[in-house]
Amino acid sequence: MSSLAWSSDKGRMCPKCGWPVNDCRCSRNRKQQVKGDGRVRVSRETKGRKGKGVTLVTGLSLDETELKALAKQLKQRCGTGGTVKDGVIEIQGEHRDVLVEELTKLGYDAKKAGG
């Protein structure tokens, strides 16, 4: 680890790893880390929705635009509405079986969670 902050031939240096900021090893590893255990969980919830159930898809390590695109695809597959809130996809109605099947086809490690 180096305390070098600037190099005339490399530019700004990362204070954590000592590499040039464009080639920083810290940020590259941070982007590749998976939130949680890497498993996508599909659950059902009615709390705070006046008894109406929604299916929640959690554990996806995607950015906001990718998450919205996946939500759109899942909503079309289920033929219903939904939204993305705080990194969680909410699909209206009970669609756990369909969503687990679809996410598995897309290459995600998905499982049903809850009752």
Backbone atoms as SQL, in Angstrom:
CREATE TABLE atoms (id INTEGER PRIMARY KEY, chain TEXT, resi INTEGER, resn TEXT, atom TEXT, x REAL, y REAL, z REAL);
INSERT INTO atoms VALUES
  (1, 'A', 1, 'MET', 'N', 0.846, -1.178, 0.000),
  (2, 'A', 1, 'MET', 'CA', 0.000, 0.000, 0.000),
  (3, 'A', 1, 'MET', 'C', 0.883, 1.230, 0.000),
  (4, 'A', 2, 'SER', 'N', 0.502, 2.204, -0.790),
  (5, 'A', 2, 'SER', 'CA', 1.303, 3.401, -0.968),
  (6, 'A', 2, 'SER', 'C', 0.543, 4.621, -0.467),
  (7, 'A', 3, 'SER', 'N', 1.287, 5.614, 0.013),
  (8, 'A', 3, 'SER', 'CA', 0.656, 6.858, 0.438),
  (9, 'A', 3, 'SER', 'C', 0.719, 7.907, -0.668),
  (10, 'A', 4, 'LEU', 'N', 1.117, 7.490, -1.866),
  (11, 'A', 4, 'LEU', 'CA', 1.203, 8.367, -3.017),
  (12, 'A', 4, 'LEU', 'C', -0.192, 8.813, -3.438),
  (13, 'A', 5, 'ALA', 'N', -0.418, 10.123, -3.578),
  (14, 'A', 5, 'ALA', 'CA', -1.733, 10.645, -3.944),
  (15, 'A', 5, 'ALA', 'C', -1.805, 11.018, -5.419),
  (16, 'A', 6, 'TRP', 'N', -0.670, 11.368, -6.034),
  (17, 'A', 6, 'TRP', 'CA', -0.662, 11.794, -7.425),
  (18, 'A', 6, 'TRP', 'C', 0.636, 11.343, -8.068),
  (19, 'A', 7, 'SER', 'N', 0.543, 10.897, -9.292),
  (20, 'A', 7, 'SER', 'CA', 1.714, 10.510, -10.047),
  (21, 'A', 7, 'SER', 'C', 1.638, 11.208, -11.392),
  (22, 'A', 8, 'SER', 'N', 2.745, 11.791, -11.843),
  (23, 'A', 8, 'SER', 'CA', 2.715, 12.532, -13.097),
  (24, 'A', 8, 'SER', 'C', 2.467, 11.623, -14.293),
  (25, 'A', 9, 'ASP', 'N', 2.820, 10.364, -14.192),
  (26, 'A', 9, 'ASP', 'CA', 2.578, 9.479, -15.319),
  (27, 'A', 9, 'ASP', 'C', 1.274, 8.681, -15.194),
  (28, 'A', 10, 'LYS', 'N', 0.703, 8.576, -13.989),
  (29, 'A', 10, 'LYS', 'CA', -0.513, 7.789, -13.802),
  (30, 'A', 10, 'LYS', 'C', -1.709, 8.604, -13.331),
  (31, 'A', 11, 'GLY', 'N', -1.537, 9.825, -12.894),
  (32, 'A', 11, 'GLY', 'CA', -2.648, 10.645, -12.428),
  (33, 'A', 11, 'GLY', 'C', -2.993, 10.366, -10.977),
  (34, 'A', 12, 'ARG', 'N', -4.283, 10.541, -10.617),
  (35, 'A', 12, 'ARG', 'CA', -4.719, 10.325, -9.232),
  (36, 'A', 12, 'ARG', 'C', -4.566, 8.867, -8.840),
  (37, 'A', 13, 'MET', 'N', -4.171, 8.654, -7.592),
  (38, 'A', 13, 'MET', 'CA', -3.964, 7.313, -7.072),
  (39, 'A', 13, 'MET', 'C', -5.007, 7.009, -5.999),
  (40, 'A', 14, 'CYS', 'N', -5.458, 5.764, -5.940),
  (41, 'A', 14, 'CYS', 'CA', -6.414, 5.339, -4.925),
  (42, 'A', 14, 'CYS', 'C', -5.698, 5.233, -3.575),
  (43, 'A', 15, 'PRO', 'N', -6.251, 5.852, -2.524),
  (44, 'A', 15, 'PRO', 'CA', -5.590, 5.791, -1.223),
  (45, 'A', 15, 'PRO', 'C', -5.667, 4.404, -0.576),
  (46, 'A', 16, 'LYS', 'N', -6.618, 3.567, -0.978),
  (47, 'A', 16, 'LYS', 'CA', -6.765, 2.243, -0.366),
  (48, 'A', 16, 'LYS', 'C', -5.827, 1.211, -0.969),
  (49, 'A', 17, 'CYS', 'N', -5.817, 1.093, -2.304),
  (50, 'A', 17, 'CYS', 'CA', -5.034, 0.027, -2.920),
  (51, 'A', 17, 'CYS', 'C', -3.737, 0.513, -3.558),
  (52, 'A', 18, 'GLY', 'N', -3.584, 1.828, -3.781),
  (53, 'A', 18, 'GLY', 'CA', -2.364, 2.366, -4.347),
  (54, 'A', 18, 'GLY', 'C', -2.300, 2.321, -5.861),
  (55, 'A', 19, 'TRP', 'N', -3.336, 1.850, -6.519),
  (56, 'A', 19, 'TRP', 'CA', -3.385, 1.807, -7.968),
  (57, 'A', 19, 'TRP', 'C', -3.962, 3.119, -8.495),
  (58, 'A', 20, 'PRO', 'N', -3.726, 3.426, -9.796),
  (59, 'A', 20, 'PRO', 'CA', -4.373, 4.606, -10.378),
  (60, 'A', 20, 'PRO', 'C', -5.894, 4.475, -10.266),
  (61, 'A', 21, 'VAL', 'N', -6.598, 5.604, -10.086),
  (62, 'A', 21, 'VAL', 'CA', -8.040, 5.588, -9.863),
  (63, 'A', 21, 'VAL', 'C', -8.779, 4.858, -10.989),
  (64, 'A', 22, 'ASN', 'N', -8.344, 5.012, -12.238),
  (65, 'A', 22, 'ASN', 'CA', -9.007, 4.326, -13.359),
  (66, 'A', 22, 'ASN', 'C', -8.846, 2.811, -13.302),
  (67, 'A', 23, 'ASP', 'N', -7.773, 2.327, -12.665),
  (68, 'A', 23, 'ASP', 'CA', -7.516, 0.894, -12.554),
  (69, 'A', 23, 'ASP', 'C', -7.673, 0.398, -11.123),
  (70, 'A', 24, 'CYS', 'N', -8.396, 1.135, -10.290),
  (71, 'A', 24, 'CYS', 'CA', -8.531, 0.840, -8.867),
  (72, 'A', 24, 'CYS', 'C', -9.059, -0.571, -8.639),
  (73, 'A', 25, 'ARG', 'N', -8.383, -1.339, -7.806),
  (74, 'A', 25, 'ARG', 'CA', -8.792, -2.710, -7.490),
  (75, 'A', 25, 'ARG', 'C', -9.943, -2.710, -6.487),
  (76, 'A', 26, 'CYS', 'N', -10.022, -1.710, -5.645),
  (77, 'A', 26, 'CYS', 'CA', -11.074, -1.642, -4.618),
  (78, 'A', 26, 'CYS', 'C', -12.457, -1.526, -5.254),
  (79, 'A', 27, 'SER', 'N', -12.638, -0.575, -6.178),
  (80, 'A', 27, 'SER', 'CA', -13.953, -0.333, -6.763),
  (81, 'A', 27, 'SER', 'C', -14.390, -1.489, -7.644),
  (82, 'A', 28, 'ARG', 'N', -13.474, -2.144, -8.318),
  (83, 'A', 28, 'ARG', 'CA', -13.827, -3.267, -9.179),
  (84, 'A', 28, 'ARG', 'C', -14.381, -4.416, -8.335),
  (85, 'A', 29, 'ASN', 'N', -13.768, -4.696, -7.201),
  (86, 'A', 29, 'ASN', 'CA', -14.252, -5.759, -6.325),
  (87, 'A', 29, 'ASN', 'C', -15.583, -5.393, -5.689),
  (88, 'A', 30, 'ARG', 'N', -15.777, -4.124, -5.363),
  (89, 'A', 30, 'ARG', 'CA', -17.013, -3.674, -4.735),
  (90, 'A', 30, 'ARG', 'C', -18.198, -3.869, -5.682),
  (91, 'A', 31, 'LYS', 'N', -18.017, -3.633, -6.976),
  (92, 'A', 31, 'LYS', 'CA', -19.107, -3.772, -7.937),
  (93, 'A', 31, 'LYS', 'C', -19.490, -5.231, -8.136),
  (94, 'A', 32, 'GLN', 'N', -18.534, -6.154, -7.983),
  (95, 'A', 32, 'GLN', 'CA', -18.802, -7.553, -8.248),
  (96, 'A', 32, 'GLN', 'C', -19.378, -8.281, -7.050),
  (97, 'A', 33, 'GLN', 'N', -19.366, -7.663, -5.870),
  (98, 'A', 33, 'GLN', 'CA', -19.877, -8.335, -4.690),
  (99, 'A', 33, 'GLN', 'C', -21.388, -8.509, -4.791),
  (100, 'A', 34, 'VAL', 'N', -21.855, -9.657, -4.351),
  (101, 'A', 34, 'VAL', 'CA', -23.276, -9.970, -4.373),
  (102, 'A', 34, 'VAL', 'C', -23.847, -9.652, -2.997),
  (103, 'A', 35, 'LYS', 'N', -25.005, -8.995, -2.982),
  (104, 'A', 35, 'LYS', 'CA', -25.664, -8.698, -1.711),
  (105, 'A', 35, 'LYS', 'C', -26.217, -9.984, -1.128),
  (106, 'A', 36, 'GLY', 'N', -26.044, -10.175, 0.164),
  (107, 'A', 36, 'GLY', 'CA', -26.580, -11.362, 0.829),
  (108, 'A', 36, 'GLY', 'C', -25.844, -12.620, 0.411),
  (109, 'A', 37, 'ASP', 'N', -26.587, -13.709, 0.270),
  (110, 'A', 37, 'ASP', 'CA', -25.980, -14.991, -0.054),
  (111, 'A', 37, 'ASP', 'C', -26.069, -15.337, -1.538),
  (112, 'A', 38, 'GLY', 'N', -26.584, -14.419, -2.369),
  (113, 'A', 38, 'GLY', 'CA', -26.661, -14.654, -3.801),
  (114, 'A', 38, 'GLY', 'C', -27.903, -15.403, -4.237),
  (115, 'A', 39, 'ARG', 'N', -28.783, -15.727, -3.311),
  (116, 'A', 39, 'ARG', 'CA', -30.003, -16.446, -3.650),
  (117, 'A', 39, 'ARG', 'C', -31.162, -15.461, -3.751),
  (118, 'A', 40, 'VAL', 'N', -31.950, -15.598, -4.798),
  (119, 'A', 40, 'VAL', 'CA', -33.123, -14.752, -5.002),
  (120, 'A', 40, 'VAL', 'C', -34.302, -15.407, -4.295),
  (121, 'A', 41, 'ARG', 'N', -34.974, -14.654, -3.447),
  (122, 'A', 41, 'ARG', 'CA', -36.103, -15.181, -2.687),
  (123, 'A', 41, 'ARG', 'C', -37.405, -14.562, -3.193),
  (124, 'A', 42, 'VAL', 'N', -38.396, -15.412, -3.380),
  (125, 'A', 42, 'VAL', 'CA', -39.712, -14.984, -3.860),
  (126, 'A', 42, 'VAL', 'C', -40.705, -15.285, -2.749),
  (127, 'A', 43, 'SER', 'N', -41.316, -14.233, -2.192),
  (128, 'A', 43, 'SER', 'CA', -42.237, -14.410, -1.064),
  (129, 'A', 43, 'SER', 'C', -43.534, -13.659, -1.326),
  (130, 'A', 44, 'ARG', 'N', -44.509, -13.899, -0.455),
  (131, 'A', 44, 'ARG', 'CA', -45.811, -13.235, -0.565),
  (132, 'A', 44, 'ARG', 'C', -46.041, -12.407, 0.684),
  (133, 'A', 45, 'GLU', 'N', -46.643, -11.235, 0.522),
  (134, 'A', 45, 'GLU', 'CA', -46.890, -10.355, 1.660),
  (135, 'A', 45, 'GLU', 'C', -48.207, -9.614, 1.480),
  (136, 'A', 46, 'THR', 'N', -48.917, -9.402, 2.596),
  (137, 'A', 46, 'THR', 'CA', -50.156, -8.631, 2.564),
  (138, 'A', 46, 'THR', 'C', -50.089, -7.446, 3.519),
  (139, 'A', 47, 'LYS', 'N', -49.079, -7.389, 4.355),
  (140, 'A', 47, 'LYS', 'CA', -48.979, -6.367, 5.387),
  (141, 'A', 47, 'LYS', 'C', -48.944, -4.960, 4.790),
  (142, 'A', 48, 'GLY', 'N', -49.808, -4.084, 5.303),
  (143, 'A', 48, 'GLY', 'CA', -49.834, -2.694, 4.861),
  (144, 'A', 48, 'GLY', 'C', -50.501, -2.485, 3.518),
  (145, 'A', 49, 'ARG', 'N', -51.224, -3.476, 3.032),
  (146, 'A', 49, 'ARG', 'CA', -51.855, -3.359, 1.716),
  (147, 'A', 49, 'ARG', 'C', -53.359, -3.640, 1.771),
  (148, 'A', 50, 'LYS', 'N', -53.949, -3.474, 2.934),
  (149, 'A', 50, 'LYS', 'CA', -55.383, -3.671, 3.140),
  (150, 'A', 50, 'LYS', 'C', -55.837, -5.065, 2.708),
  (151, 'A', 51, 'GLY', 'N', -55.022, -6.075, 3.013),
  (152, 'A', 51, 'GLY', 'CA', -55.374, -7.448, 2.725),
  (153, 'A', 51, 'GLY', 'C', -55.051, -7.936, 1.331),
  (154, 'A', 52, 'LYS', 'N', -54.630, -7.042, 0.466),
  (155, 'A', 52, 'LYS', 'CA', -54.306, -7.450, -0.899),
  (156, 'A', 52, 'LYS', 'C', -52.869, -7.964, -0.942),
  (157, 'A', 53, 'GLY', 'N', -52.681, -9.123, -1.522),
  (158, 'A', 53, 'GLY', 'CA', -51.368, -9.754, -1.539),
  (159, 'A', 53, 'GLY', 'C', -50.509, -9.318, -2.708),
  (160, 'A', 54, 'VAL', 'N', -49.227, -9.242, -2.469),
  (161, 'A', 54, 'VAL', 'CA', -48.247, -9.007, -3.522),
  (162, 'A', 54, 'VAL', 'C', -47.144, -10.046, -3.374),
  (163, 'A', 55, 'THR', 'N', -46.486, -10.341, -4.476),
  (164, 'A', 55, 'THR', 'CA', -45.358, -11.246, -4.468),
  (165, 'A', 55, 'THR', 'C', -44.096, -10.401, -4.529),
  (166, 'A', 56, 'LEU', 'N', -43.168, -10.644, -3.588),
  (167, 'A', 56, 'LEU', 'CA', -41.927, -9.879, -3.496),
  (168, 'A', 56, 'LEU', 'C', -40.765, -10.705, -4.019),
  (169, 'A', 57, 'VAL', 'N', -39.903, -10.066, -4.816),
  (170, 'A', 57, 'VAL', 'CA', -38.685, -10.705, -5.304),
  (171, 'A', 57, 'VAL', 'C', -37.523, -9.932, -4.705),
  (172, 'A', 58, 'THR', 'N', -36.765, -10.576, -3.812),
  (173, 'A', 58, 'THR', 'CA', -35.652, -9.921, -3.121),
  (174, 'A', 58, 'THR', 'C', -34.353, -10.664, -3.399),
  (175, 'A', 59, 'GLY', 'N', -33.240, -9.999, -3.117),
  (176, 'A', 59, 'GLY', 'CA', -31.926, -10.623, -3.239),
  (177, 'A', 59, 'GLY', 'C', -31.275, -10.447, -4.592),
  (178, 'A', 60, 'LEU', 'N', -31.836, -9.610, -5.457),
  (179, 'A', 60, 'LEU', 'CA', -31.242, -9.364, -6.766),
  (180, 'A', 60, 'LEU', 'C', -30.170, -8.287, -6.645),
  (181, 'A', 61, 'SER', 'N', -28.994, -8.567, -7.146),
  (182, 'A', 61, 'SER', 'CA', -27.916, -7.584, -7.086),
  (183, 'A', 61, 'SER', 'C', -27.786, -6.890, -8.444),
  (184, 'A', 62, 'LEU', 'N', -28.824, -6.142, -8.792),
  (185, 'A', 62, 'LEU', 'CA', -28.865, -5.406, -10.052),
  (186, 'A', 62, 'LEU', 'C', -28.999, -3.919, -9.759),
  (187, 'A', 63, 'ASP', 'N', -28.556, -3.082, -10.710),
  (188, 'A', 63, 'ASP', 'CA', -28.765, -1.656, -10.520),
  (189, 'A', 63, 'ASP', 'C', -30.218, -1.307, -10.876),
  (190, 'A', 64, 'GLU', 'N', -30.592, -0.066, -10.658),
  (191, 'A', 64, 'GLU', 'CA', -31.994, 0.354, -10.784),
  (192, 'A', 64, 'GLU', 'C', -32.575, 0.110, -12.174),
  (193, 'A', 65, 'THR', 'N', -31.822, 0.419, -13.234),
  (194, 'A', 65, 'THR', 'CA', -32.362, 0.244, -14.587),
  (195, 'A', 65, 'THR', 'C', -32.532, -1.234, -14.935),
  (196, 'A', 66, 'GLU', 'N', -31.566, -2.076, -14.550),
  (197, 'A', 66, 'GLU', 'CA', -31.688, -3.506, -14.810),
  (198, 'A', 66, 'GLU', 'C', -32.838, -4.110, -14.017),
  (199, 'A', 67, 'LEU', 'N', -33.025, -3.612, -12.792),
  (200, 'A', 67, 'LEU', 'CA', -34.102, -4.102, -11.938),
  (201, 'A', 67, 'LEU', 'C', -35.464, -3.763, -12.544),
  (202, 'A', 68, 'LYS', 'N', -35.607, -2.541, -13.067),
  (203, 'A', 68, 'LYS', 'CA', -36.864, -2.140, -13.694),
  (204, 'A', 68, 'LYS', 'C', -37.141, -2.948, -14.959),
  (205, 'A', 69, 'ALA', 'N', -36.095, -3.243, -15.734),
  (206, 'A', 69, 'ALA', 'CA', -36.270, -4.045, -16.946),
  (207, 'A', 69, 'ALA', 'C', -36.706, -5.466, -16.590),
  (208, 'A', 70, 'LEU', 'N', -36.101, -6.047, -15.554),
  (209, 'A', 70, 'LEU', 'CA', -36.496, -7.384, -15.122),
  (210, 'A', 70, 'LEU', 'C', -37.921, -7.376, -14.575),
  (211, 'A', 71, 'ALA', 'N', -38.277, -6.342, -13.826),
  (212, 'A', 71, 'ALA', 'CA', -39.633, -6.226, -13.291),
  (213, 'A', 71, 'ALA', 'C', -40.657, -6.169, -14.425),
  (214, 'A', 72, 'LYS', 'N', -40.345, -5.420, -15.463),
  (215, 'A', 72, 'LYS', 'CA', -41.252, -5.328, -16.608),
  (216, 'A', 72, 'LYS', 'C', -41.454, -6.696, -17.245),
  (217, 'A', 73, 'GLN', 'N', -40.370, -7.449, -17.410),
  (218, 'A', 73, 'GLN', 'CA', -40.449, -8.779, -17.999),
  (219, 'A', 73, 'GLN', 'C', -41.282, -9.717, -17.121),
  (220, 'A', 74, 'LEU', 'N', -41.086, -9.640, -15.803),
  (221, 'A', 74, 'LEU', 'CA', -41.829, -10.509, -14.893),
  (222, 'A', 74, 'LEU', 'C', -43.312, -10.142, -14.843),
  (223, 'A', 75, 'LYS', 'N', -43.610, -8.842, -14.883),
  (224, 'A', 75, 'LYS', 'CA', -45.011, -8.400, -14.892),
  (225, 'A', 75, 'LYS', 'C', -45.720, -8.880, -16.146),
  (226, 'A', 76, 'GLN', 'N', -45.039, -8.820, -17.282),
  (227, 'A', 76, 'GLN', 'CA', -45.637, -9.299, -18.526),
  (228, 'A', 76, 'GLN', 'C', -45.869, -10.803, -18.472),
  (229, 'A', 77, 'ARG', 'N', -44.944, -11.525, -17.884),
  (230, 'A', 77, 'ARG', 'CA', -45.084, -12.993, -17.763),
  (231, 'A', 77, 'ARG', 'C', -46.290, -13.358, -16.903),
  (232, 'A', 78, 'CYS', 'N', -46.524, -12.554, -15.832),
  (233, 'A', 78, 'CYS', 'CA', -47.639, -12.830, -14.927),
  (234, 'A', 78, 'CYS', 'C', -48.937, -12.183, -15.402),
  (235, 'A', 79, 'GLY', 'N', -48.852, -11.237, -16.312),
  (236, 'A', 79, 'GLY', 'CA', -50.041, -10.554, -16.802),
  (237, 'A', 79, 'GLY', 'C', -50.662, -9.647, -15.762),
  (238, 'A', 80, 'THR', 'N', -49.826, -8.975, -14.975),
  (239, 'A', 80, 'THR', 'CA', -50.331, -8.124, -13.897),
  (240, 'A', 80, 'THR', 'C', -49.404, -6.928, -13.700),
  (241, 'A', 81, 'GLY', 'N', -49.765, -6.064, -12.765),
  (242, 'A', 81, 'GLY', 'CA', -48.973, -4.875, -12.491),
  (243, 'A', 81, 'GLY', 'C', -47.959, -5.116, -11.395),
  (244, 'A', 82, 'GLY', 'N', -47.193, -4.088, -11.119),
  (245, 'A', 82, 'GLY', 'CA', -46.193, -4.178, -10.071),
  (246, 'A', 82, 'GLY', 'C', -45.305, -2.953, -10.076),
  (247, 'A', 83, 'THR', 'N', -44.277, -2.989, -9.230),
  (248, 'A', 83, 'THR', 'CA', -43.369, -1.860, -9.116),
  (249, 'A', 83, 'THR', 'C', -42.037, -2.328, -8.559),
  (250, 'A', 84, 'VAL', 'N', -41.082, -1.391, -8.507),
  (251, 'A', 84, 'VAL', 'CA', -39.787, -1.632, -7.869),
  (252, 'A', 84, 'VAL', 'C', -39.635, -0.611, -6.763),
  (253, 'A', 85, 'LYS', 'N', -39.443, -1.085, -5.523),
  (254, 'A', 85, 'LYS', 'CA', -39.263, -0.197, -4.374),
  (255, 'A', 85, 'LYS', 'C', -38.062, -0.662, -3.561),
  (256, 'A', 86, 'ASP', 'N', -37.108, 0.208, -3.348),
  (257, 'A', 86, 'ASP', 'CA', -35.942, -0.062, -2.503),
  (258, 'A', 86, 'ASP', 'C', -35.227, -1.355, -2.894),
  (259, 'A', 87, 'GLY', 'N', -35.062, -1.619, -4.170),
  (260, 'A', 87, 'GLY', 'CA', -34.351, -2.803, -4.628),
  (261, 'A', 87, 'GLY', 'C', -35.157, -4.089, -4.566),
  (262, 'A', 88, 'VAL', 'N', -36.462, -3.989, -4.324),
  (263, 'A', 88, 'VAL', 'CA', -37.346, -5.158, -4.252),
  (264, 'A', 88, 'VAL', 'C', -38.405, -5.030, -5.343),
  (265, 'A', 89, 'ILE', 'N', -38.597, -6.104, -6.094),
  (266, 'A', 89, 'ILE', 'CA', -39.643, -6.117, -7.115),
  (267, 'A', 89, 'ILE', 'C', -40.934, -6.589, -6.466),
  (268, 'A', 90, 'GLU', 'N', -42.004, -5.810, -6.623),
  (269, 'A', 90, 'GLU', 'CA', -43.326, -6.167, -6.111),
  (270, 'A', 90, 'GLU', 'C', -44.248, -6.446, -7.297),
  (271, 'A', 91, 'ILE', 'N', -44.808, -7.653, -7.332),
  (272, 'A', 91, 'ILE', 'CA', -45.742, -8.051, -8.381),
  (273, 'A', 91, 'ILE', 'C', -47.102, -8.267, -7.721),
  (274, 'A', 92, 'GLN', 'N', -48.149, -7.666, -8.271),
  (275, 'A', 92, 'GLN', 'CA', -49.480, -7.786, -7.677),
  (276, 'A', 92, 'GLN', 'C', -50.004, -9.209, -7.812),
  (277, 'A', 93, 'GLY', 'N', -50.540, -9.740, -6.704),
  (278, 'A', 93, 'GLY', 'CA', -51.151, -11.064, -6.717),
  (279, 'A', 93, 'GLY', 'C', -50.200, -12.164, -6.267),
  (280, 'A', 94, 'GLU', 'N', -50.704, -13.389, -6.293),
  (281, 'A', 94, 'GLU', 'CA', -49.952, -14.573, -5.879),
  (282, 'A', 94, 'GLU', 'C', -49.357, -15.242, -7.117),
  (283, 'A', 95, 'HIS', 'N', -48.051, -15.053, -7.332),
  (284, 'A', 95, 'HIS', 'CA', -47.389, -15.581, -8.530),
  (285, 'A', 95, 'HIS', 'C', -46.044, -16.220, -8.196),
  (286, 'A', 96, 'ARG', 'N', -45.902, -16.754, -6.991),
  (287, 'A', 96, 'ARG', 'CA', -44.603, -17.293, -6.575),
  (288, 'A', 96, 'ARG', 'C', -44.109, -18.416, -7.490),
  (289, 'A', 97, 'ASP', 'N', -44.969, -19.358, -7.814),
  (290, 'A', 97, 'ASP', 'CA', -44.541, -20.492, -8.635),
  (291, 'A', 97, 'ASP', 'C', -44.073, -20.043, -10.019),
  (292, 'A', 98, 'VAL', 'N', -44.839, -19.150, -10.632),
  (293, 'A', 98, 'VAL', 'CA', -44.506, -18.650, -11.966),
  (294, 'A', 98, 'VAL', 'C', -43.195, -17.869, -11.927),
  (295, 'A', 99, 'LEU', 'N', -43.018, -17.037, -10.903),
  (296, 'A', 99, 'LEU', 'CA', -41.821, -16.212, -10.819),
  (297, 'A', 99, 'LEU', 'C', -40.571, -17.040, -10.547),
  (298, 'A', 100, 'VAL', 'N', -40.675, -18.039, -9.677),
  (299, 'A', 100, 'VAL', 'CA', -39.516, -18.900, -9.414),
  (300, 'A', 100, 'VAL', 'C', -39.112, -19.625, -10.695),
  (301, 'A', 101, 'GLU', 'N', -40.088, -20.126, -11.425),
  (302, 'A', 101, 'GLU', 'CA', -39.809, -20.809, -12.687),
  (303, 'A', 101, 'GLU', 'C', -39.138, -19.870, -13.692),
  (304, 'A', 102, 'GLU', 'N', -39.682, -18.656, -13.831),
  (305, 'A', 102, 'GLU', 'CA', -39.144, -17.691, -14.796),
  (306, 'A', 102, 'GLU', 'C', -37.736, -17.237, -14.408),
  (307, 'A', 103, 'LEU', 'N', -37.508, -16.961, -13.125),
  (308, 'A', 103, 'LEU', 'CA', -36.180, -16.527, -12.674),
  (309, 'A', 103, 'LEU', 'C', -35.148, -17.640, -12.840),
  (310, 'A', 104, 'THR', 'N', -35.559, -18.880, -12.639),
  (311, 'A', 104, 'THR', 'CA', -34.649, -20.005, -12.836),
  (312, 'A', 104, 'THR', 'C', -34.277, -20.129, -14.311),
  (313, 'A', 105, 'LYS', 'N', -35.247, -19.923, -15.207),
  (314, 'A', 105, 'LYS', 'CA', -34.966, -19.938, -16.644),
  (315, 'A', 105, 'LYS', 'C', -33.966, -18.853, -17.025),
  (316, 'A', 106, 'LEU', 'N', -34.050, -17.701, -16.336),
  (317, 'A', 106, 'LEU', 'CA', -33.160, -16.582, -16.623),
  (318, 'A', 106, 'LEU', 'C', -31.779, -16.751, -15.994),
  (319, 'A', 107, 'GLY', 'N', -31.576, -17.831, -15.239),
  (320, 'A', 107, 'GLY', 'CA', -30.265, -18.110, -14.680),
  (321, 'A', 107, 'GLY', 'C', -30.059, -17.685, -13.242),
  (322, 'A', 108, 'TYR', 'N', -31.096, -17.265, -12.552),
  (323, 'A', 108, 'TYR', 'CA', -30.975, -16.867, -11.150),
  (324, 'A', 108, 'TYR', 'C', -31.213, -18.084, -10.251),
  (325, 'A', 109, 'ASP', 'N', -30.568, -18.074, -9.098),
  (326, 'A', 109, 'ASP', 'CA', -30.764, -19.121, -8.100),
  (327, 'A', 109, 'ASP', 'C', -31.949, -18.682, -7.242),
  (328, 'A', 110, 'ALA', 'N', -33.163, -19.055, -7.656),
  (329, 'A', 110, 'ALA', 'CA', -34.390, -18.565, -7.016),
  (330, 'A', 110, 'ALA', 'C', -35.064, -19.665, -6.213),
  (331, 'A', 111, 'LYS', 'N', -35.685, -19.252, -5.097),
  (332, 'A', 111, 'LYS', 'CA', -36.469, -20.212, -4.307),
  (333, 'A', 111, 'LYS', 'C', -37.622, -19.489, -3.642),
  (334, 'A', 112, 'LYS', 'N', -38.657, -20.269, -3.307),
  (335, 'A', 112, 'LYS', 'CA', -39.810, -19.721, -2.603),
  (336, 'A', 112, 'LYS', 'C', -39.430, -19.507, -1.143),
  (337, 'A', 113, 'ALA', 'N', -39.876, -18.392, -0.590),
  (338, 'A', 113, 'ALA', 'CA', -39.612, -18.085, 0.810),
  (339, 'A', 113, 'ALA', 'C', -40.941, -17.832, 1.505),
  (340, 'A', 114, 'GLY', 'N', -40.999, -18.138, 2.775),
  (341, 'A', 114, 'GLY', 'CA', -42.234, -17.920, 3.526),
  (342, 'A', 114, 'GLY', 'C', -43.158, -19.120, 3.414),
  (343, 'A', 115, 'GLY', 'N', -44.422, -18.917, 3.845),
  (344, 'A', 115, 'GLY', 'CA', -45.399, -20.004, 3.929),
  (345, 'A', 115, 'GLY', 'C', -45.983, -20.463, 2.697);
